[in-house]
Amino acid sequence: MFSKIIILFFWVVLYFLQCQGTGPNEETRQIIENIVRDHYKPNGLSYKELRHVIDEVTRKTGAKGNIPSRDRLEKRLEVDTYSKAEVVSIVRYIVGDDSMTELVRELFEKNQYPSRINFVHLGYMVQSVRMAKGMDTPTDNTAQLKMDIINNRKRMFHTMDESDIIDFIINNLNF
């Protein structure tokens, strides 16, 4: 009976030790870098494309872990900052043309925004553009803006460069 308990204890300890992610070794890191490099686009990745990259990494490296939910990735939008060029691109997607590009530049100068703005200011800017264009303004501007950015596949992860995506994968998967 005692040996059965010891063996059971051994397997439980072994199981928990396997669950402790220590980070990838150099060979695994190189695989991750190659996969990200193959899929990375200079104008960003959509949520679906990022999931595809993560799925490929888990398949080729045997990594396990929780893939971040869309909600968690949306929260990243709230803490990111956006350059004037990124704001113009987001507005272009929402409006559907370049007609409001000059208004965005004027709003940047009029409000004396720094070179990058936070998500709240982005929301104000998009709402101003919607009103100037005569578009419907949503009651929940924040949720609508998140949905617009996520649906714009070119802009979802515009602030993540290759090294950010690699770090994101390493921090969210166990190797």
C-alpha positions in Angstrom: 0.0 0.0 0.0 2.8 2.4 0.9 4.5 1.8 -2.5 1.3 2.7 -4.3 1.1 6.0 -2.4 4.7 6.8 -3.2 4.2 6.0 -6.9 1.0 8.0 -7.0 2.8 10.9 -5.3 5.7 10.6 -7.8 3.3 10.9 -10.8 1.5 13.9 -9.3 4.7 15.7 -8.7 5.9 14.8 -12.2 2.6 16.1 -13.6 2.9 19.5 -11.8 6.6 19.9 -12.8 5.6 19.4 -16.4 3.0 22.2 -16.1 5.7 24.7 -14.9 6.7 26.5 -18.1 10.4 27.4 -18.1 10.5 29.2 -21.4 11.7 27.9 -24.8 15.2 26.7 -25.4 17.2 28.4 -28.2 16.1 25.9 -30.9 12.4 26.4 -30.0 12.8 30.1 -29.9 14.3 30.0 -33.5 11.3 28.0 -34.6 9.0 30.6 -33.1 10.9 33.4 -34.8 10.7 31.7 -38.2 7.0 31.1 -37.9 6.4 34.7 -36.9 8.7 36.0 -39.6 6.8 33.9 -42.2 3.4 35.3 -41.2 4.2 38.8 -40.1 2.9 41.7 -42.2 4.2 45.3 -41.8 0.6 46.6 -41.5 -0.3 44.3 -38.7 -2.1 41.0 -38.0 -5.8 40.3 -37.5 -7.0 38.3 -34.5 -7.6 35.3 -36.8 -4.0 35.6 -38.2 -2.5 35.8 -34.8 -4.4 32.8 -33.7 -3.2 30.9 -36.8 0.4 31.9 -35.8 -0.1 30.7 -32.3 -1.7 27.4 -33.4 1.3 26.8 -35.7 3.7 27.4 -32.9 1.9 25.0 -30.6 1.8 22.4 -33.3 5.5 22.6 -34.2 6.9 23.1 -30.7 4.4 21.1 -28.6 3.8 24.1 -26.4 0.8 24.2 -24.3 -1.1 27.0 -22.6 -3.9 29.4 -22.7 -4.3 31.3 -25.9 -5.4 34.8 -24.9 -9.0 35.5 -25.5 -10.3 38.1 -27.8 -11.4 40.1 -24.7 -7.9 40.1 -23.4 -6.6 41.3 -26.7 -9.2 44.0 -26.8 -7.9 45.3 -23.5 -4.6 45.8 -25.2 -6.2 48.3 -27.5 -7.2 50.4 -24.5 -3.6 50.7 -23.2 -1.9 51.2 -26.6 -1.1 54.6 -28.0 -1.8 55.6 -31.6 0.2 57.8 -33.9 -1.3 60.3 -36.2 -0.8 57.9 -39.2 -2.5 55.1 -37.3 -5.4 57.3 -36.4 -5.8 58.3 -40.0 -5.7 54.7 -41.1 -8.4 53.8 -38.5 -10.6 56.7 -39.5 -10.1 55.8 -43.2 -11.4 52.3 -42.4 -14.4 53.6 -40.5 -15.4 56.3 -43.0 -14.5 54.2 -46.0 -12.5 56.9 -47.8 -9.9 59.6 -47.4 -12.4 62.4 -47.0 -11.7 62.9 -43.3 -7.9 62.7 -43.3 -7.5 66.5 -43.2 -10.0 66.7 -40.3 -8.0 64.2 -38.3 -4.8 66.3 -38.9 -6.7 69.5 -37.9 -8.0 67.8 -34.7 -4.5 66.7 -33.8 -3.2 70.3 -34.2 -6.3 72.0 -32.7 -6.2 69.9 -29.5 -2.4 70.0 -29.4 -2.1 66.2 -29.0 1.4 64.8 -28.7 2.7 62.6 -31.4 0.7 59.6 -30.0 -2.7 59.6 -28.4 -4.4 57.1 -26.0 -7.5 55.1 -26.7 -9.8 57.6 -25.0 -8.6 60.4 -27.3 -8.8 58.1 -30.3 -12.5 57.6 -29.3 -13.1 61.3 -29.2 -11.4 61.8 -32.5 -13.4 59.0 -34.2 -16.7 60.3 -32.7 -15.9 63.8 -34.0 -15.2 62.4 -37.5 -18.4 60.4 -37.4 -20.4 63.5 -36.5 -18.7 65.6 -39.2 -19.3 63.0 -41.8 -23.0 62.7 -40.8 -22.6 59.1 -39.7 -24.5 57.5 -36.9 -22.8 57.8 -33.6 -23.0 54.8 -31.3 -24.2 55.1 -27.7 -21.2 53.0 -26.6 -18.4 54.6 -28.6 -15.7 52.5 -26.9 -17.3 49.1 -27.8 -18.0 50.3 -31.4 -14.4 51.5 -31.8 -13.0 48.2 -30.6 -15.2 46.4 -33.0 -14.2 48.6 -35.9 -10.5 48.1 -35.1 -10.9 44.4 -34.7 -12.9 44.1 -37.9 -10.3 46.0 -39.8 -7.9 43.1 -40.3 -5.1 45.3 -41.3 -5.1 47.3 -38.0 -5.9 44.8 -35.2 -2.3 44.3 -34.0 -0.7 47.3 -35.7 1.3 48.1 -32.6 2.9 44.7 -32.3 6.0 44.3 -34.3 7.7 40.9 -34.8 9.6 41.0 -31.5 6.4 41.9 -29.6 4.5 38.9 -31.2 7.4 36.6 -30.3 7.4 37.9 -26.7 3.6 37.6 -26.6 3.8 33.9 -27.6 6.6 33.1 -25.2 4.7 34.7 -22.3 1.4 33.0 -23.0 2.5 29.5 -23.8 4.4 26.9 -21.7 7.3 25.1 -23.4 
